[in-house]
Amino acid sequence: MDRPTTTTTTVVASQTYDGGESPALRRLRLLSLHLYQPSLTRAASSGRGEHGLIPCGSGGGRARRVEASGPELKAYMEGPHREVQMRVFDFFSSRPDLQTPVEISTADHRELCMRQLVALVREAGVRPFRYVLEDPSVYFAITEAAGGIDISLGIKLGVQYSLWGGSVMNLGTKKHKDKYFNAIDNLDYPGCFAMTELHHGSNVQGLQTTATFDPLTDEFVINTPNDGAIKWWIGNAAVHGKFATVFARLILPLQGNGGESADMGVHAFIVPIRDLKSHSVLPGIEIHDCGHKVGLNGVDNGALRFRSVRIPRDNLLNRFADVACDGKYTSSLPTVNKRFAATLGELVGGRVGLAYSSVGVLKIAVTIAVRYSLLRQQFGPPKQPEVSILDYQSQQHKLMPMLASTYAFHFATRYLVDKYSEMKKAHDDDVVSDVHSLSAGLKAYVTSYTAKSISTCREACGGHGYAAVNRFGILRNDHDIFQTFEGDNTVLLQQVAADLLKQYKEKFEGGTLAVTWNYLRDSMASYLSQPNPVTARWEGEDHLRNPTFQLDAFRYRTSRLLQSVATRLHKHSRTLGGFGAWNRCLNHLLTLAESHIESVILAKFIEAVQSCPDKKTREVLKLVCDLYALDRIWNDIGTYRNVDYVAPNKAKAIHKLAEYLSFQVRGVARELVDAFDLPDIVTRAPIGMPSEAYSQYTQYIGF
């Protein structure tokens, strides 16, 4: 029988997503596809690629080398707000006095970081604050650029405008915007975001700081009841902050049952902490320096204690709840939990920004490592020139899947920013729910991956990677906390898993699914049917590089994990209760959340490939996308083997093809990192320069 064209194969495969197809029909169709499956490439067939690997493409001949067109690739990767980023880069390039040296004390770094922020806003005229409200995508682009100059600068900017300023604008009402917007915008009111306490971080509902209303003076009294309630790790507090948004339990006297005080849950309050003119600490407030940290020492983290600090009633950020002068409490939301969820929901932008900025850090590290690996030569065949270390399969294995992941994260976080911008404009409940879980998942997944990858990049650059001037140590230390603040990654992944289980339950109760989880509509029926013994053995490259196969594999894994953990939770809850069952299944739940996020990332990468208008660029992106997908499948091949989704011969083919794709990506690695378009002031590492790296390196140490 004649083999069908690729177009025909794609059309048939796309029917997998027909929501009306029964599991039985789906299996019959997949069986019929076996008749059309391209012939399998065997070891004995003619012509292997270099390294003894099967070349991509049909037949056994040598694959055509994929070529990249640098300008087109760079143009497609370029964000819509590159102009404002270049304003940031050009400004700091013209100001050597504002560039962060490799060696700097904590005190000097803090003062430099504040000078950098003030100069960016007042001299360069880059005003991020209005974009927090009007166009978050511009704000995130500015934050990424600032972080490229110094991650401490990016974080300090985020504390001022996203956390302190964003809390006032998003949780307050018109009176707060009128009073505070301009002064926050121009840095006359530098501020803090005082949520985390010594004993409570992720569990915000467990905060102990109190704000008790005094109807006699029409004030709230802010108090730290014990040492465990001291506000801790508060950015901008140790040196520069003049105000703080303080999250505290609202206590209303005589409004509880029986006439006792009523705890209305956590609310947000504006609390002045230093005098606007003298900058001295205000009465009743105690501030201490959290000291030298592993990284981000340009940010002045401090600890705050409040001793009966009185603030006007108007300082309650009252978008979701208010207190009248007689102490009467009103809210548009009926319960403590709903008010709490609405309050935290307005702060989700911090997670979006961290996921987006983390990709920026990963781009820097990968660029330095790839450029050095292309430059550095080591060993080679006898009596022949040494070869680039990126020609070694081991180096390709370290860096090429990482480069592919960087591209995947680029498109996924761009999608997240677009969804967040949509959420801020439309206030659609489905979009809000989607962004909350997606931002939690991507923040956790991307920041964890980046943290591990920076160390891998350092190792890939050998001894030269250990030099501070080559940036890996600074990047690693400054980025490491991304895994903790704005939500600890383990806690955030649990939120994703909980939402998946909620969607799973609602599906079987006839509810609708949020946008990101649409694929679960089919997966519970079709993906969880017995794996097809025929397709489980397909190993042809056309099949393995088919995005339908790749997405099916990712989504099958997520669906299987979701079904199995739901069953386990139900079983254990009978004897252990809800909390005990959750804890017993916790590792399973974290794996489920990561699997789902990987599915979303791959789906967005495939969409980006298919949307690319330039043929040559599309081919390069398809190559990189295939490497991302097959590398992830291979990394979890045990899961697929355990349920017979992948037969042994197919697993071996996936491994070989992933290695060969790494070899092919190596051929366009220079163009791929150049497409990130990172100026020298961002990469800065002598070994990461596009040319004359050794020359700059030797000059740096005095030759």
C-alpha positions as CSV (number, residue, x, y, z in Angstrom):
1,M,0.0,0.0,0.0
2,D,1.3,3.5,-0.9
3,R,2.4,5.6,2.0
4,P,0.1,8.6,2.6
5,T,1.5,12.1,2.4
6,T,2.5,14.0,5.6
7,T,-0.6,16.2,5.2
8,T,-2.9,13.2,5.2
9,T,-1.2,11.7,8.2
10,T,-1.6,15.0,10.1
11,V,-5.3,15.3,9.2
12,V,-6.1,11.8,10.3
13,A,-4.1,12.2,13.5
14,S,-5.8,15.5,14.3
15,Q,-9.1,13.7,14.6
16,T,-7.7,12.4,18.0
17,Y,-9.1,15.6,19.5
18,D,-12.6,15.1,18.2
19,G,-14.6,15.4,21.4
20,G,-17.4,13.2,20.0
21,E,-15.2,10.2,19.3
22,S,-15.8,7.2,21.5
23,P,-12.8,5.3,23.0
24,A,-13.6,2.3,20.9
25,L,-13.7,4.3,17.7
26,R,-10.4,6.0,18.7
27,R,-8.7,2.6,19.2
28,L,-10.0,1.3,15.8
29,R,-8.8,4.4,14.1
30,L,-5.4,4.1,15.7
31,L,-5.2,0.5,14.7
32,S,-6.1,1.4,11.1
33,L,-3.3,4.0,11.1
34,H,-0.8,1.2,11.6
35,L,-1.4,0.3,7.9
36,Y,-0.1,3.8,7.0
37,Q,2.7,3.9,9.5
38,P,6.0,4.8,7.7
39,S,8.5,1.9,7.5
40,L,10.6,1.6,10.6
41,T,14.2,2.6,10.3
42,R,16.5,-0.3,11.3
43,A,20.1,-0.3,12.3
44,A,20.9,-2.3,9.2
45,S,19.4,0.2,6.9
46,S,21.6,2.4,4.7
47,G,23.3,5.5,5.9
48,R,23.4,6.5,9.6
49,G,24.1,10.1,10.6
50,E,27.2,11.1,12.5
51,H,27.8,9.6,15.9
52,G,26.1,6.4,14.5
53,L,22.6,7.9,15.1
54,I,19.7,7.6,12.8
55,P,19.3,10.8,10.8
56,C,15.9,12.6,10.8
57,G,13.7,12.4,7.8
58,S,12.2,9.4,6.0
59,G,14.3,6.6,4.7
60,G,17.8,5.8,5.9
61,G,19.8,8.5,4.1
62,R,21.7,11.4,5.6
63,A,19.4,14.2,6.9
64,R,19.4,17.6,5.4
65,R,21.1,20.1,7.7
66,V,18.7,22.6,9.2
67,E,19.8,26.1,8.7
68,A,18.8,29.2,10.6
69,S,18.2,32.7,9.3
70,G,19.4,34.9,12.1
71,P,17.4,38.0,11.3
72,E,14.1,36.2,10.8
73,L,14.6,34.1,13.9
74,K,15.5,37.1,16.0
75,A,12.5,39.0,14.7
76,Y,10.1,36.1,15.6
77,M,11.6,35.9,19.1
78,E,11.5,39.6,19.7
79,G,8.8,40.7,22.0
80,P,6.4,43.6,21.2
81,H,8.1,45.9,23.7
82,R,11.7,45.6,22.6
83,E,12.0,49.4,22.2
84,V,11.5,50.1,25.9
85,Q,13.9,47.4,26.8
86,M,16.5,48.9,24.6
87,R,16.0,52.3,26.3
88,V,16.9,50.6,29.6
89,F,20.0,48.9,28.1
90,D,21.2,52.0,26.3
91,F,20.8,54.1,29.3
92,F,22.9,51.9,31.5
93,S,25.5,51.4,28.8
94,S,26.0,55.1,28.8
95,R,26.4,55.3,32.5
96,P,29.4,53.2,33.7
97,D,28.9,54.7,37.2
98,L,25.6,52.8,37.5
99,Q,26.9,49.4,36.4
100,T,27.2,46.8,39.2
101,P,30.8,45.7,39.7
102,V,31.7,42.1,40.3
103,E,32.9,42.8,43.8
104,I,30.8,45.0,46.0
105,S,29.9,45.2,49.7
106,T,26.3,44.7,50.8
107,A,25.9,48.4,51.9
108,D,27.4,49.7,48.7
109,H,25.2,47.4,46.6
110,R,22.1,48.6,48.3
111,E,22.9,52.2,47.7
112,L,23.9,51.5,44.1
113,C,20.7,49.6,43.5
114,M,18.6,52.5,44.8
115,R,20.6,55.0,42.6
116,Q,20.0,52.7,39.6
117,L,16.3,52.7,40.2
118,V,16.1,56.5,40.8
119,A,18.2,57.2,37.7
120,L,16.1,54.8,35.5
121,V,12.8,56.5,36.6
122,R,13.9,60.2,36.9
123,E,16.7,60.5,34.3
124,A,15.9,57.9,31.7
125,G,12.2,58.6,32.0
126,V,11.2,54.9,32.2
127,R,8.1,54.9,34.4
128,P,7.0,51.3,35.0
129,F,4.1,52.1,37.4
130,R,1.4,53.1,35.0
131,Y,2.0,49.9,33.0
132,V,1.2,47.9,36.1
133,L,-2.4,49.0,35.6
134,E,-2.6,49.9,31.9
135,D,-0.5,47.3,30.1
136,P,1.2,44.6,32.3
137,S,3.1,43.2,29.3
138,V,5.1,46.5,29.0
139,Y,5.8,46.4,32.8
140,F,7.1,42.8,32.6
141,A,9.3,43.7,29.7
142,I,10.8,46.6,31.7
143,T,11.3,44.3,34.7
144,E,13.1,41.7,32.6
145,A,15.4,44.4,31.2
146,A,16.2,45.8,34.6
147,G,17.0,42.3,35.9
148,G,19.3,41.9,33.0
149,I,21.3,44.9,34.3
150,D,21.3,43.5,37.9
151,I,18.8,41.0,39.2
152,S,18.7,43.1,42.5
153,L,17.5,46.1,40.4
154,G,14.7,44.0,38.8
155,I,13.6,42.8,42.2
156,K,13.8,46.2,43.9
157,L,11.8,47.6,41.0
158,G,9.2,44.9,41.5
159,V,8.9,45.5,45.2
160,Q,8.3,49.2,44.6
161,Y,5.8,49.0,41.7
162,S,4.3,45.5,41.7
163,L,4.1,44.7,45.4
164,W,3.9,48.0,47.3
165,G,2.4,50.1,44.5
166,G,0.4,47.2,43.1
167,S,-1.2,46.4,46.4
168,V,-2.3,50.0,46.9
169,M,-3.7,50.3,43.4
170,N,-5.3,46.8,43.3
171,L,-6.6,46.5,46.9
172,G,-7.4,50.2,47.4
173,T,-10.0,52.5,46.0
174,K,-10.1,55.8,44.3
175,K,-9.0,57.8,47.4
176,H,-5.9,55.7,47.7
177,K,-5.0,56.0,44.0
178,D,-5.5,59.8,44.1
179,K,-3.3,60.1,47.2
180,Y,-0.5,57.7,46.5
181,F,-0.1,57.1,42.7
182,N,2.2,60.0,41.7
183,A,4.4,59.7,44.8
184,I,4.9,56.0,44.3
185,D,5.5,56.5,40.6
186,N,8.3,59.1,41.0
187,L,9.8,57.3,44.0
188,D,8.9,60.0,46.6
189,Y,7.1,57.2,48.4
190,P,9.4,54.1,48.4
191,G,7.5,51.3,50.1
192,C,7.4,47.7,51.3
193,F,5.1,44.7,51.1
194,A,4.8,43.4,54.6
195,M,3.1,40.0,54.4
196,T,5.6,37.3,55.4
197,E,6.1,36.7,59.2
198,L,8.8,34.9,61.1
199,H,6.5,31.9,61.7
200,H,4.3,32.2,58.6
201,G,5.1,32.6,54.9
202,S,3.1,30.6,52.5
203,N,0.2,30.1,55.0
204,V,-1.0,33.7,54.7
205,Q,-4.3,32.9,56.5
206,G,-2.2,32.0,59.5
207,L,-0.7,35.5,59.9
208,Q,-0.8,36.8,63.5
209,T,-0.2,40.6,63.2
210,T,-3.4,42.4,64.3
211,A,-5.2,45.6,63.2
212,T,-7.7,46.4,65.9
213,F,-10.3,49.2,65.2
214,D,-10.7,51.9,67.8
215,P,-14.0,53.7,67.2
216,L,-13.2,56.4,69.8
217,T,-10.3,57.7,67.7
218,D,-11.4,56.4,64.3
219,E,-8.1,54.5,63.9
220,F,-6.7,51.1,63.5
221,V,-4.1,49.9,66.0
222,I,-1.4,47.7,64.4
223,N,0.3,45.3,66.8
224,T,2.8,42.5,66.7
225,P,1.5,40.1,69.4
226,N,4.5,37.9,69.6
227,D,8.0,37.3,68.1
228,G,6.6,34.8,65.6
229,A,4.5,37.6,64.1
230,I,7.5,39.9,63.3
231,K,7.3,40.8,59.6
232,W,10.4,39.2,58.1
233,W,12.3,39.4,54.8
234,I,10.5,42.6,53.9
235,G,12.2,44.2,50.8
236,N,12.9,47.9,51.0
237,A,12.4,47.9,54.8
238,A,16.0,47.8,56.1
239,V,17.1,51.1,54.5
240,H,14.9,52.8,52.0
241,G,11.2,52.2,52.7
242,K,8.9,55.0,54.0
243,F,5.6,53.0,53.9
244,A,4.5,49.4,54.1
245,T,1.4,47.6,53.0
246,V,0.9,45.5,56.1
247,F,-1.2,42.4,56.0
248,A,-2.9,41.9,59.4
249,R,-5.9,40.3,61.0
250,L,-8.8,42.9,61.3
251,I,-10.2,42.8,64.8
252,L,-13.5,44.6,65.5
253,P,-14.4,45.0,69.2
254,L,-17.8,44.0,70.5
255,Q,-19.0,42.5,67.2
256,G,-18.5,38.8,68.0
257,N,-21.1,36.5,69.4
258,G,-21.6,37.4,73.1
259,G,-20.1,40.8,72.6
260,E,-16.4,39.8,72.3
261,S,-14.1,41.0,69.6
262,A,-14.6,39.5,66.1
263,D,-11.7,38.4,63.9
264,M,-12.6,39.3,60.3
265,G,-9.5,37.7,58.7
266,V,-6.5,39.1,56.9
267,H,-6.8,42.6,55.4
268,A,-4.2,45.0,54.0
269,F,-3.3,48.4,55.6
270,I,-1.0,51.3,54.6
271,V,1.4,51.9,57.5
272,P,4.0,54.7,57.4
273,I,7.2,53.4,58.8
274,R,9.7,56.4,58.4
275,D,9.3,60.2,58.5
276,L,9.0,61.6,55.0
277,K,11.5,64.4,55.6
278,S,14.0,63.1,58.2
279,H,13.7,59.4,57.2
280,S,13.8,58.5,60.9
281,V,11.9,55.5,62.1
282,L,8.4,56.4,63.4
283,P,7.3,55.8,67.0
284,G,6.1,52.3,67.8
285,I,7.9,50.8,64.8
286,E,11.0,48.7,65.2
287,I,13.1,47.9,62.1
288,H,16.0,45.5,61.9
289,D,18.3,44.5,59.0
290,C,18.0,40.9,57.9
291,G,21.6,41.1,57.0
292,H,23.8,39.6,54.2
293,K,22.0,37.0,52.1
294,V,23.1,34.3,49.7
295,G,22.2,36.6,46.9
296,L,20.2,39.8,45.9
297,N,22.2,41.9,48.3
298,G,21.2,45.0,46.4
299,V,17.8,44.6,48.0
300,D,17.5,45.8,51.7
301,N,15.4,43.1,53.4
302,G,14.4,44.0,56.9
303,A,12.2,42.8,59.8
304,L,9.4,44.9,61.3
305,R,7.7,44.9,64.7
306,F,4.7,47.1,65.5
307,R,3.9,48.3,69.0
308,S,0.4,49.8,69.1
309,V,1.0,51.8,65.9
310,R,-2.0,53.9,65.1
311,I,-3.1,54.7,61.5
312,P,-6.2,56.5,60.2
313,R,-9.2,54.4,59.2
314,D,-8.7,55.5,55.6
315,N,-5.5,53.5,55.5
316,L,-7.5,50.3,55.2
317,L,-7.2,49.2,51.6
318,N,-10.9,48.8,51.2
319,R,-11.7,47.5,47.7
320,F,-13.2,44.3,49.1
321,A,-14.3,45.3,52.6
322,D,-14.7,48.5,54.6
323,V,-15.2,49.6,58.2
324,A,-17.4,52.6,59.0
325,C,-16.6,55.2,61.7
326,D,-19.0,53.4,64.0
327,G,-17.1,50.1,63.5
328,K,-19.7,48.6,61.2
329,Y,-18.1,46.1,58.7
330,T,-19.3,45.8,55.2
331,S,-18.2,43.7,52.2
332,S,-19.4,42.7,48.8
333,L,-18.0,39.2,49.5
334,P,-20.0,37.0,51.9
335,T,-17.2,35.0,53.6
336,V,-13.8,35.3,55.1
337,N,-12.4,32.8,52.6
338,K,-13.9,34.6,49.6
339,R,-12.4,37.9,50.8
340,F,-9.1,36.3,51.4
341,A,-9.1,34.7,47.9
342,A,-10.0,38.0,46.2
343,T,-7.3,39.8,48.1
344,L,-4.5,37.4,47.1
345,G,-5.9,37.0,43.6
346,E,-5.1,40.7,42.9
347,L,-1.5,39.9,43.7
348,V,-0.9,37.1,41.2
349,G,1.1,39.5,39.0
350,G,4.2,38.9,41.1
351,R,4.2,35.2,40.1
352,V,3.7,36.1,36.5
353,G,6.6,38.5,36.6
354,L,8.9,35.9,38.4
355,A,8.2,33.2,35.8
356,Y,8.8,35.7,33.0
357,S,12.0,37.1,34.5
358,S,13.3,33.6,35.3
359,V,13.3,32.8,31.6
360,G,15.4,36.0,31.1
361,V,18.0,34.7,33.6
362,L,18.0,31.3,31.9
363,K,18.6,33.0,28.5
364,I,21.7,34.7,29.9
365,A,23.2,31.5,31.4
366,V,22.5,29.4,28.3
367,T,23.9,32.1,26.1
368,I,27.2,32.3,28.0
369,A,27.6,28.5,28.2
370,V,26.8,27.9,24.5
371,R,29.1,30.7,23.3
372,Y,31.9,29.5,25.4
373,S,31.3,25.8,24.3
374,L,31.5,26.9,20.7
375,L,34.7,28.9,21.4
376,R,36.6,26.4,23.6
377,Q,38.5,23.7,21.8
378,Q,39.7,20.5,23.5
379,F,41.3,17.3,22.3
380,G,40.4,15.7,19.0
381,P,41.5,13.0,16.6
382,P,45.2,12.2,16.5
383,K,47.4,14.7,14.6
384,Q,44.3,16.9,13.8
385,P,43.1,20.2,15.2
386,E,41.3,20.2,18.5
387,V,37.5,20.3,18.3
388,S,34.9,22.6,19.9
389,I,33.7,21.1,23.1
390,L,30.1,21.6,21.9
391,D,31.0,18.9,19.3
392,Y,31.1,16.4,22.1
393,Q,27.9,14.4,22.6
394,S,28.2,14.8,26.4
395,Q,28.3,18.7,26.1
396,Q,25.4,18.6,23.7
397,H,23.5,16.4,26.1
398,K,24.0,19.0,28.8
399,L,23.2,22.2,26.9
400,M,21.0,21.5,23.8
401,P,17.9,20.2,25.7
402,M,18.4,23.2,28.0
403,L,18.5,25.5,25.0
404,A,15.3,23.9,23.7
405,S,13.6,24.3,27.1
406,T,14.6,28.0,27.1
407,Y,12.7,28.4,23.8
408,A,9.7,26.5,25.2
409,F,9.6,28.6,28.3
410,H,9.9,31.8,26.3
411,F,6.7,31.0,24.4
412,A,4.8,29.7,27.5
413,T,5.6,32.7,29.6
414,R,4.7,35.1,26.8
415,Y,1.3,33.3,26.7
416,L,1.0,33.7,30.5
417,V,1.6,37.4,30.2
418,D,-1.0,37.7,27.5
419,K,-3.5,35.8,29.6
420,Y,-2.7,38.0,32.6
421,S,-3.2,41.1,30.6
422,E,-6.5,39.7,29.4
423,M,-7.5,39.0,33.0
424,K,-6.8,42.5,34.1
425,K,-8.9,44.0,31.3
426,A,-11.9,41.5,31.2
427,H,-12.2,40.3,34.8
428,D,-13.7,37.0,33.4
429,D,-14.0,34.4,36.2
430,D,-12.8,31.6,34.0
431,V,-9.7,33.6,32.9
432,V,-9.0,34.6,36.5
433,S,-9.0,30.9,37.6
434,D,-6.9,29.9,34.6
435,V,-4.3,32.6,35.3
436,H,-4.1,31.8,39.0
437,S,-3.2,28.1,38.5
438,L,-1.1,28.7,35.3
439,S,1.0,31.4,37.0
440,A,1.5,29.2,40.1
441,G,2.6,26.2,37.9
442,L,4.8,28.1,35.5
443,K,6.5,30.1,38.3
444,A,7.3,26.9,40.2
445,Y,8.3,24.8,37.2
446,V,10.4,27.5,35.4
447,T,12.2,28.8,38.4
448,S,13.2,25.3,39.6
449,Y,14.4,24.4,36.2
450,T,16.4,27.6,35.8
451,A,18.0,27.2,39.3
452,K,19.3,23.7,38.3
453,S,20.3,24.8,34.8
454,I,22.6,27.7,36.0
455,S,24.7,25.2,37.9
456,T,24.8,22.9,34.9
457,C,26.0,25.8,32.7
458,R,28.7,26.6,35.2
459,E,29.9,23.0,35.1
460,A,29.8,23.0,31.3
461,C,32.2,25.9,31.3
462,G,34.8,24.2,33.5
463,G,37.2,26.3,35.5
464,H,36.4,29.5,33.6
465,G,32.8,29.1,34.7
466,Y,34.0,29.5,38.3
467,A,35.3,33.0,37.8
468,A,32.9,35.5,39.3
469,V,33.3,37.8,36.3
470,N,31.7,35.1,34.1
471,R,28.5,35.5,36.0
472,F,27.3,32.0,36.8
473,G,27.8,32.4,40.6
474,I,26.1,35.7,40.7
475,L,23.2,34.5,38.5
476,R,22.8,31.4,40.6
477,N,22.8,33.2,43.9
478,D,20.6,36.0,42.9
479,H,18.1,33.8,41.1
480,D,17.9,31.0,43.8
481,I,15.3,32.8,45.9
482,F,12.9,32.9,42.9
483,Q,12.0,29.4,44.0
484,T,10.7,30.7,47.4
485,F,9.3,34.1,47.2
486,E,5.8,34.9,45.8
487,G,5.0,31.4,46.9
488,D,7.2,28.4,47.7
489,N,7.4,26.2,44.7
490,T,6.3,23.1,46.5
491,V,3.2,24.9,47.8
492,L,2.4,26.4,44.4
493,L,2.6,23.0,42.7
494,Q,0.1,21.7,45.3
495,Q,-2.3,24.5,44.3
496,V,-2.0,23.4,40.7
497,A,-2.7,19.8,41.7
498,A,-5.7,20.8,43.9
499,D,-7.1,22.7,40.9
500,L,-6.7,19.7,38.6
501,L,-8.5,17.6,41.1
502,K,-11.3,20.1,41.3
503,Q,-11.6,20.1,37.5
504,Y,-11.6,16.3,37.5
505,K,-14.4,16.3,40.0
506,E,-16.4,18.9,38.1
507,K,-16.1,17.0,34.9
508,F,-17.9,14.0,36.4
509,E,-20.5,16.3,37.9
510,G,-21.2,17.9,34.5
511,G,-19.3,21.1,35.1
512,T,-17.2,23.0,32.6
513,L,-13.4,23.0,32.3
514,A,-11.1,26.0,32.5
515,V,-9.3,26.9,29.3
516,T,-6.0,25.4,30.1
517,W,-7.6,22.1,31.1
518,N,-9.7,21.6,27.9
519,Y,-7.7,18.5,26.9
520,L,-9.0,16.7,30.0
521,R,-12.5,16.7,28.4
522,D,-11.2,14.0,26.1
523,S,-8.4,12.5,28.1
524,M,-10.5,10.9,30.9
525,A,-12.2,8.7,28.2
526,S,-9.8,8.3,25.4
527,Y,-6.4,8.8,26.8
528,L,-7.0,6.4,29.7
529,S,-8.1,3.5,27.5
530,Q,-5.8,0.6,27.3
531,P,-2.6,1.6,25.4
532,N,-2.7,0.5,21.8
533,P,-0.2,-2.4,21.4
534,V,0.5,-1.4,17.8
535,T,1.2,2.3,18.2
536,A,3.2,1.5,21.3
537,R,5.8,0.0,19.0
538,W,5.9,2.6,16.3
539,E,9.4,4.0,16.1
540,G,9.5,5.8,12.8
541,E,10.9,9.3,13.0
542,D,7.9,10.9,11.2
543,H,5.7,9.4,14.0
544,L,8.0,10.5,16.8
545,R,8.3,14.0,15.5
546,N,4.6,14.3,15.0
547,P,3.2,16.9,17.4
548,T,0.1,14.9,17.8
549,F,2.1,11.9,19.2
550,Q,4.1,14.2,21.5
551,L,1.0,16.0,22.9
552,D,-0.8,12.7,23.3
553,A,2.1,11.3,25.3
554,F,2.3,14.3,27.6
555,R,-1.4,14.4,28.1
556,Y,-1.8,10.7,28.6
557,R,0.8,10.9,31.4
558,T,-1.1,13.7,33.1
559,S,-4.4,12.0,32.7
560,R,-3.1,8.7,34.1
561,L,-1.5,10.6,37.1
562,L,-4.7,12.5,37.8
563,Q,-6.9,9.4,37.7
564,S,-4.6,7.4,39.9
565,V,-4.0,10.1,42.5
566,A,-7.7,10.8,42.8
567,T,-8.2,7.1,43.5
568,R,-5.5,7.1,46.1
569,L,-6.8,10.2,47.9
570,H,-10.3,8.7,48.1
571,K,-8.8,5.4,49.5
572,H,-6.6,7.1,52.1
573,S,-9.1,9.7,53.2
574,R,-11.2,6.9,54.8
575,T,-8.5,6.1,57.3
576,L,-6.3,9.2,57.4
577,G,-8.8,12.0,56.8
578,G,-8.4,14.7,54.2
579,F,-5.1,16.2,55.4
580,G,-3.5,12.9,56.1
581,A,-4.5,11.5,52.7
582,W,-3.1,14.6,50.9
583,N,0.2,14.3,52.8
584,R,0.4,10.5,52.0
585,C,0.0,11.3,48.3
586,L,2.0,14.6,48.2
587,N,4.9,13.4,45.9
588,H,2.3,12.0,43.5
589,L,0.5,15.3,43.5
590,L,3.6,17.3,42.8
591,T,4.5,15.0,39.9
592,L,0.9,15.5,38.5
593,A,1.3,19.3,38.7
594,E,4.6,19.2,36.9
595,S,3.3,16.9,34.2
596,H,0.3,19.2,33.5
597,I,2.6,22.2,33.3
598,E,4.9,20.4,30.8
599,S,1.8,19.6,28.7
600,V,0.8,23.3,28.6
601,I,4.4,24.4,27.8
602,L,4.6,21.9,24.9
603,A,1.2,22.9,23.5
604,K,2.2,26.6,23.5
605,F,5.5,25.7,21.8
606,I,3.8,23.8,19.1
607,E,1.4,26.7,18.5
608,A,4.3,29.0,18.2
609,V,6.0,26.8,15.7
610,Q,2.9,26.5,13.6
611,S,2.3,30.2,13.7
612,C,5.7,31.1,12.4
613,P,5.4,32.7,9.0
614,D,9.0,32.2,7.8
615,K,9.6,28.7,6.5
616,K,13.3,28.4,7.5
617,T,12.6,29.8,11.0
618,R,9.7,27.4,11.3
619,E,11.9,24.5,10.5
620,V,14.5,25.5,13.2
621,L,11.8,26.0,15.8
622,K,10.2,22.6,14.9
623,L,13.6,21.0,15.4
624,V,14.0,22.6,18.8
625,C,10.4,21.8,19.8
626,D,10.9,18.1,18.9
627,L,14.0,18.0,21.1
628,Y,12.1,19.5,24.0
629,A,9.3,17.0,23.6
630,L,11.3,13.9,23.1
631,D,13.9,14.8,25.8
632,R,11.0,15.2,28.3
633,I,9.4,11.9,27.3
634,W,12.8,10.1,27.6
635,N,13.4,11.7,31.0
636,D,10.2,10.0,32.3
637,I,10.4,6.9,30.1
638,G,9.8,4.7,33.1
639,T,6.3,6.0,33.5
640,Y,5.5,5.2,29.9
641,R,7.1,1.8,30.0
642,N,5.2,0.9,33.3
643,V,1.9,1.2,31.5
644,D,3.0,-0.2,28.2
645,Y,2.4,3.2,26.5
646,V,5.9,2.8,24.9
647,A,7.4,-0.6,24.0
648,P,11.1,-1.2,24.5
649,N,12.0,-0.7,20.8
650,K,10.2,2.6,20.8
651,A,11.8,3.8,24.0
652,K,15.2,3.1,22.4
653,A,14.2,5.0,19.2
654,I,13.1,8.0,21.3
655,H,16.5,8.0,23.1
656,K,18.5,7.8,19.9
657,L,16.4,10.4,18.1
658,A,16.7,12.8,21.1
659,E,20.5,12.5,21.0
660,Y,20.5,13.1,17.2
661,L,18.2,16.1,17.6
662,S,20.7,17.5,20.1
663,F,23.4,17.0,17.5
664,Q,21.3,18.9,14.9
665,V,20.5,21.7,17.3
666,R,24.2,22.1,17.9
667,G,24.5,23.1,14.3
668,V,22.3,26.1,14.8
669,A,23.1,26.8,18.5
670,R,24.9,30.1,17.7
671,E,22.0,31.5,15.9
672,L,19.5,30.2,18.5
673,V,21.3,32.1,21.4
674,D,22.0,35.1,19.2
675,A,18.2,35.3,18.6
676,F,17.8,36.2,22.3
677,D,19.4,39.5,21.3
678,L,21.1,40.0,24.6
679,P,23.4,43.1,24.5
680,D,26.9,42.9,26.0
681,I,25.8,44.8,29.1
682,V,23.5,41.9,29.9
683,T,25.7,39.0,29.2
684,R,28.9,40.8,30.4
685,A,30.8,37.6,31.0
686,P,34.0,37.7,29.0
687,I,33.6,34.0,28.0
688,G,30.0,34.8,26.8
689,M,30.9,37.4,24.3
690,P,30.0,36.7,20.7
691,S,33.7,37.2,19.6
692,E,37.2,37.8,21.0
693,A,36.1,36.2,24.3
694,Y,39.6,35.2,25.4
695,S,40.9,38.7,24.6
696,Q,38.4,40.3,26.8
697,Y,39.0,37.7,29.5
698,T,42.8,38.3,29.6
699,Q,42.3,42.0,29.6
700,Y,40.0,41.8,32.6
701,I,42.7,40.3,34.8
702,G,45.4,42.7,33.6
703,F,47.3,41.3,30.6
